[in-house]
C-alpha cells in the first residue's frame, strides 16, 4: 500500500504549489524583459555612436550572447556549483564562458558588422586586444549579474511568501487546536446532570439541554472565525456558569457583573471561557466548603477589562491535587493570546492574594 503523506507534509506541498505561483517568472516576463532591455540598449548605443543601424546590428549579435550566458549561469552553473558551495569550480566555468563569449562576439562583429569592433575607442580596434577583452567581458558580466540578481530576488520573494503562508496556516491550525481544548469532563458532568434531572422528571431538564446545545454550537463553530462577537462570548460564559450551578447547587456562589457597550466588539473566540473553566476546575470542584466566584466584565471604548476571581479551597476533596497556577488551561490561554494579539494589544495579570486567585485581562476589542 502506498504510504500516505502526513498532515504537515501535505500542508507544505499545497502551500509550496500555491506560493510558487505568486512570484513565478513566466515566458511572457522573459520576453518583456529582454525586449525592453534590447530597445533601451539599442537607443543608448545609437546615441553614443550616432549610428542607429550600427547599434542595431551589434545588439542583434550581442543579445543572444547575453541571454545564453545569463540563463546558463542562472539555471545551470548556480544550482550545480554555487548552491553546492563549489565556488572555485563555478568561477572557472564563468571565466571559461566569458572567454568563449569574447571570441564569438569579436568574430561575429568583425565579419558581419565592422572590422572596427570597438568604435567608441580612441583608435581603430581590429584585433583582439587586452582593452577590448576586459571591456567586453566586464560588460557581459554586468548583464549576467543583473539578470542573476533579478532571479535571486524572485526566488527569495517566493520562498519568503511560502514561509509566511506556512507560518500563517500553522498558527491558524494551532489556534483552532487550542480553542478545542475545553475540558471534556465538563460535558460528561453536564450529561450526568441531565440524566439525573430526567430521572427526577425535573422541569429544569429542557432548559439544561437547551443551554448545553447553545454552548456546544458556539464551541463547535466559533473557531471558524479569527474573531467573534464579544456578546456571543459572554453568552457562552453565562451558559457555562448556569450549567455548572446545577452541579454545585448552594455550595457555590457566582457573581457576574457586566457594564459597557457590547456592540461591534470582537474578541478571539473561547478566550474568556478558559478563565471561567479554570475557576471551577481548580476551585469549586476541589473544595469541600462554600466557594465564591466573581466575574467582572467592563468595556471602556475599545478596551475590555475582564476580571475573575475565585476562593482557593482550604479543604480539598480526597485525591484532588492542588493546582497553584491553574494547570494547562492558563498556559493554553497565554499561548493563544501570543498567537492572536500583538504585545501592545493585551495585558494579562495572574496572582494570588488573601487566599483568592485573581485573573485580570485588559484586551483590545
C-alpha positions as CSV (number, residue, x, y, z in Angstrom):
1,X,0.0,0.0,0.0
2,X,1.3,3.4,-0.9
3,X,2.3,5.4,2.2
4,X,0.2,8.5,2.7
5,X,1.9,11.8,3.4
6,X,1.5,13.3,6.9
7,X,-0.7,16.3,7.6
8,X,2.3,18.6,7.8
9,X,3.8,17.2,4.6
10,X,0.5,17.6,2.7
11,X,0.1,21.1,4.0
12,X,3.6,22.0,2.9
13,X,3.0,20.7,-0.6
14,X,-0.2,22.7,-1.0
15,X,1.5,25.9,0.2
16,X,4.5,25.3,-1.9
17,X,2.4,24.8,-5.0
18,X,0.2,27.9,-4.4
19,X,3.0,30.2,-3.1
20,X,5.2,29.4,-6.1
21,X,2.6,30.9,-8.4
22,X,2.8,34.3,-6.8
23,X,6.4,35.0,-7.8
24,X,6.8,32.7,-10.8
25,X,8.7,34.1,-13.8
26,X,6.7,33.1,-16.9
27,X,7.8,33.1,-20.5
28,X,6.0,36.4,-21.0
29,X,8.1,38.0,-18.3
30,X,11.3,36.9,-20.1
31,X,10.1,38.2,-23.4
32,X,9.1,41.6,-22.0
33,X,12.3,42.0,-20.0
34,X,14.6,41.2,-22.9
35,X,12.6,43.3,-25.4
36,X,12.7,46.4,-23.2
37,X,16.4,45.8,-22.4
38,X,17.1,45.4,-26.2
39,X,15.3,48.6,-27.2
40,X,16.9,50.6,-24.4
41,X,20.4,49.4,-25.2
42,X,20.0,49.9,-28.9
43,X,18.8,53.5,-28.4
44,X,21.6,54.2,-25.8
45,X,24.4,53.0,-28.1
46,X,22.9,54.7,-31.2
47,X,23.2,57.9,-29.3
48,X,26.8,57.2,-28.3
49,X,27.9,56.2,-31.9
50,X,25.4,58.5,-33.6
51,X,24.5,55.5,-35.8
52,X,21.2,53.6,-35.2
53,X,21.9,50.9,-37.8
54,X,25.3,50.1,-36.3
55,X,23.8,49.9,-32.8
56,X,21.0,47.7,-34.0
57,X,23.4,45.2,-35.7
58,X,25.8,45.0,-32.7
59,X,22.9,44.4,-30.3
60,X,21.4,41.8,-32.6
61,X,24.7,40.0,-32.2
62,X,25.2,40.8,-28.5
63,X,21.8,40.0,-27.1
64,X,21.7,36.3,-28.0
65,X,25.1,36.0,-26.2
66,X,23.7,38.0,-23.2
67,X,20.7,35.7,-23.0
68,X,22.7,32.4,-23.4
69,X,25.2,33.4,-20.8
70,X,22.6,34.7,-18.3
71,X,20.5,31.6,-18.5
72,X,23.5,29.3,-18.4
73,X,24.6,30.9,-15.2
74,X,21.2,31.2,-13.5
75,X,19.7,27.8,-14.4
76,X,22.8,25.6,-14.6
77,X,26.0,27.0,-13.0
78,X,24.5,28.5,-9.9
79,X,22.2,25.5,-8.9
80,X,25.0,23.0,-9.6
81,X,28.0,24.8,-8.1
82,X,27.1,27.8,-6.0
83,X,24.2,26.2,-4.1
84,X,26.5,23.2,-3.5
85,X,29.4,25.5,-2.3
86,X,31.7,24.6,-5.2
87,X,32.8,28.2,-5.7
88,X,36.2,27.6,-7.3
89,X,34.7,25.3,-10.0
90,X,31.9,27.9,-10.5
91,X,34.5,30.7,-11.0
92,X,36.4,28.6,-13.6
93,X,33.2,27.9,-15.6
94,X,32.2,31.6,-15.5
95,X,35.7,32.6,-16.7
96,X,35.6,30.0,-19.4
97,X,32.1,31.1,-20.6
98,X,33.2,34.7,-20.8
99,X,36.3,33.7,-22.8
100,X,34.2,31.8,-25.3
101,X,31.7,34.7,-25.4
102,X,34.6,37.1,-26.2
103,X,35.8,35.1,-29.2
104,X,32.3,34.6,-30.6
105,X,31.4,38.2,-30.2
106,X,34.6,39.5,-31.7
107,X,34.4,37.4,-34.8
108,X,30.7,38.0,-35.4
109,X,31.2,41.7,-35.1
110,X,34.4,41.7,-37.2
111,X,32.9,39.7,-40.1
112,X,29.2,40.8,-40.1
113,X,29.2,44.4,-38.8
114,X,32.5,46.2,-39.0
115,X,36.3,45.5,-38.8
116,X,36.5,48.2,-36.2
117,X,34.9,46.2,-33.4
118,X,35.2,49.0,-30.8
119,X,34.3,52.4,-32.4
120,X,34.0,54.1,-29.0
121,X,37.8,53.7,-28.5
122,X,40.2,56.5,-29.5
123,X,41.8,54.3,-32.1
124,X,40.7,51.6,-34.5
125,X,40.4,48.2,-32.9
126,X,40.6,45.4,-35.5
127,X,42.4,42.8,-33.4
128,X,41.6,41.0,-30.1
129,X,43.3,43.5,-27.7
130,X,43.5,43.3,-23.9
131,X,41.5,46.5,-23.6
132,X,38.7,45.1,-25.8
133,X,38.7,41.8,-23.9
134,X,38.5,43.4,-20.5
135,X,35.8,46.0,-21.6
136,X,33.7,43.3,-23.3
137,X,33.9,40.8,-20.5
138,X,33.1,43.4,-17.8
139,X,30.1,44.5,-19.9
140,X,28.9,40.9,-20.2
141,X,29.5,40.2,-16.6
142,X,27.3,43.3,-15.8
143,X,24.4,41.9,-17.8
144,X,24.8,38.4,-16.3
145,X,24.9,39.8,-12.7
146,X,21.8,42.0,-13.3
147,X,19.8,39.0,-14.6
148,X,21.1,36.8,-11.7
149,X,20.1,39.5,-9.2
150,X,16.5,39.5,-10.6
151,X,16.3,35.7,-10.4
152,X,17.7,35.6,-6.9
153,X,15.2,38.3,-5.7
154,X,12.3,36.4,-7.3
155,X,13.3,33.2,-5.6
156,X,13.8,34.9,-2.3
157,X,10.3,36.5,-2.5
158,X,8.8,33.2,-3.5
159,X,10.4,31.4,-0.6
160,X,9.6,34.2,1.9
161,X,6.0,34.2,0.7
162,X,5.9,30.4,1.0
163,X,7.3,30.6,4.6
164,X,4.8,33.3,5.6
165,X,1.9,31.2,4.3
166,X,3.1,28.1,6.1
167,X,3.5,30.0,9.4
168,X,0.1,31.6,9.0
169,X,-1.6,28.3,8.4
170,X,0.3,26.6,11.2
171,X,-0.8,29.4,13.6
172,X,-4.4,29.1,12.4
173,X,-4.2,25.3,13.0
174,X,-2.6,25.8,16.4
175,X,-5.2,28.3,17.4
176,X,-8.1,26.0,16.4
177,X,-6.5,23.2,18.4
178,X,-6.0,25.4,21.5
179,X,-9.6,26.6,21.2
180,X,-10.8,23.0,21.2
181,X,-9.2,22.1,24.5
182,X,-12.0,23.0,26.8
183,X,-12.3,20.2,29.4
184,X,-14.3,17.2,28.2
185,X,-15.1,16.5,31.9
186,X,-17.5,19.4,31.8
187,X,-19.6,17.8,29.1
188,X,-19.6,14.5,30.9
189,X,-20.7,16.1,34.2
190,X,-23.4,18.1,32.4
191,X,-24.7,15.0,30.7
192,X,-24.8,13.2,34.0
193,X,-26.8,16.1,35.5
194,X,-29.2,16.0,32.6
195,X,-29.6,12.2,33.1
196,X,-30.4,12.8,36.9
197,X,-32.9,15.5,36.0
198,X,-34.7,13.3,33.5
199,X,-34.9,10.5,36.1
200,X,-36.4,13.0,38.5
201,X,-38.6,14.3,35.7
202,X,-37.4,17.8,36.6
203,X,-38.8,20.8,34.8
204,X,-35.2,22.0,34.5
205,X,-34.2,19.3,32.1
206,X,-35.4,21.0,28.9
207,X,-33.7,24.3,29.9
208,X,-30.4,22.5,30.7
209,X,-30.5,20.6,27.3
210,X,-31.1,23.9,25.5
211,X,-28.2,25.7,27.3
212,X,-25.8,22.7,26.6
213,X,-26.9,22.8,22.9
214,X,-26.2,26.5,22.6
215,X,-22.9,26.1,24.3
216,X,-21.8,23.2,22.1
217,X,-22.9,25.0,19.0
218,X,-20.8,28.0,19.9
219,X,-17.7,25.8,20.8
220,X,-18.1,23.9,17.5
221,X,-18.4,26.9,15.2
222,X,-16.6,29.7,17.0
223,X,-13.2,28.6,15.9
224,X,-14.1,29.1,12.2
225,X,-13.5,32.8,12.7
226,X,-10.4,34.5,13.9
227,X,-12.6,37.0,15.9
228,X,-16.1,36.5,17.3
229,X,-18.7,38.9,18.7
230,X,-18.0,39.7,22.3
231,X,-21.7,39.3,23.1
232,X,-21.6,35.7,21.9
233,X,-18.6,35.0,24.0
234,X,-20.3,36.4,27.1
235,X,-23.5,34.4,26.3
236,X,-21.3,31.3,26.2
237,X,-19.8,32.2,29.6
238,X,-23.3,32.7,31.0
239,X,-24.5,29.3,29.7
240,X,-21.4,27.6,31.1
241,X,-21.9,29.2,34.5
242,X,-25.6,28.3,34.6
243,X,-24.8,24.6,33.8
244,X,-22.2,24.5,36.5
245,X,-24.6,26.0,39.0
246,X,-26.8,22.9,38.7
247,X,-23.9,20.6,39.7
248,X,-22.8,22.6,42.7
249,X,-26.2,23.8,44.0
250,X,-25.9,26.1,47.0
251,X,-22.3,25.3,47.7
252,X,-21.2,27.7,45.0
253,X,-21.9,31.5,44.8
254,X,-21.2,33.1,41.4
255,X,-21.5,36.9,41.0
256,X,-21.3,38.2,37.4
257,X,-21.3,41.9,36.6
258,X,-21.3,43.4,33.1
259,X,-21.0,47.0,32.1
260,X,-20.3,49.0,28.9
261,X,-21.4,48.7,25.3
262,X,-21.0,45.3,23.6
263,X,-22.0,46.4,20.1
264,X,-19.4,45.9,17.4
265,X,-16.9,44.5,19.8
266,X,-14.8,41.4,18.7
267,X,-12.6,39.0,20.6
268,X,-10.7,35.8,19.9
269,X,-13.3,33.1,20.4
270,X,-13.3,30.8,23.5
271,X,-10.7,33.0,25.2
272,X,-12.5,34.2,28.3
273,X,-14.3,31.0,29.0
274,X,-10.9,29.3,29.7
275,X,-10.6,31.5,32.8
276,X,-14.1,30.6,34.0
277,X,-13.5,26.9,33.5
278,X,-10.3,27.3,35.5
279,X,-12.3,28.7,38.4
280,X,-14.5,25.6,38.5
281,X,-11.8,23.1,37.7
282,X,-9.2,24.2,40.3
283,X,-11.5,26.0,42.7
284,X,-15.1,24.8,43.2
285,X,-14.5,21.2,42.1
286,X,-11.7,20.7,44.6
287,X,-13.5,22.4,47.6
288,X,-15.4,20.8,50.4
289,X,-16.8,24.0,51.7
290,X,-18.7,27.0,50.2
291,X,-16.9,28.7,47.2
292,X,-17.2,32.1,45.6
293,X,-16.5,33.2,42.1
294,X,-16.7,36.8,41.0
295,X,-16.7,37.7,37.3
296,X,-16.5,41.4,36.2
297,X,-16.6,42.5,32.6
298,X,-16.2,46.1,31.7
299,X,-16.0,47.7,28.3
300,X,-14.4,51.1,28.0
301,X,-14.2,52.4,24.4
302,X,-12.3,49.7,22.5
303,X,-10.8,48.0,25.6
304,X,-12.2,45.1,27.6
305,X,-11.4,44.8,31.3
306,X,-12.0,41.3,32.3
307,X,-11.6,40.3,36.0
308,X,-12.3,36.9,37.5
309,X,-11.5,35.7,41.0
310,X,-12.2,32.5,43.0
311,X,-11.6,31.5,46.5
312,X,-8.8,28.9,46.9
313,X,-10.1,25.9,48.7
314,X,-8.7,25.3,52.2
315,X,-10.1,21.8,52.4
316,X,-9.7,19.8,49.2
317,X,-11.6,16.7,48.2
318,X,-9.7,13.5,48.6
319,X,-7.5,12.7,45.6
320,X,-7.7,16.3,44.2
321,X,-4.2,17.8,43.8
322,X,-3.7,21.5,44.1
323,X,-3.1,23.5,41.0
324,X,-1.4,26.6,42.1
325,X,-1.0,28.1,38.6
326,X,-4.2,26.8,37.1
327,X,-2.8,23.9,35.2
328,X,-2.6,23.7,31.4
329,X,-5.7,25.9,31.0
330,X,-3.9,29.1,31.7
331,X,-0.8,28.0,29.7
332,X,-3.2,27.4,26.9
333,X,-4.8,30.9,27.0
334,X,-1.4,32.6,27.3
335,X,-0.2,30.9,24.1
336,X,-3.4,31.9,22.4
337,X,-3.0,35.5,23.4
338,X,0.5,35.5,22.0
339,X,-0.7,34.0,18.7
340,X,-3.8,36.1,18.2
341,X,-2.8,39.5,19.5
342,X,0.2,41.9,19.4
343,X,2.0,42.5,22.7
344,X,0.6,46.0,22.9
345,X,-3.0,44.8,22.4
346,X,-3.4,42.9,25.7
347,X,-2.2,42.7,29.3
348,X,-2.7,39.6,31.5
349,X,-2.1,39.6,35.2
350,X,-2.5,36.4,37.3
351,X,-1.9,36.4,41.0
352,X,-3.0,35.2,44.5
353,X,-4.0,37.5,47.3
354,X,-5.7,36.7,50.6
355,X,-6.5,33.2,49.7
356,X,-8.1,34.3,46.4
357,X,-6.9,33.5,42.9
358,X,-7.2,36.5,40.6
359,X,-7.0,36.9,36.8
360,X,-7.1,40.3,35.2
361,X,-7.1,40.7,31.4
362,X,-7.1,44.0,29.6
363,X,-7.5,43.5,25.8
364,X,-8.4,45.4,22.7
365,X,-11.8,44.6,21.3
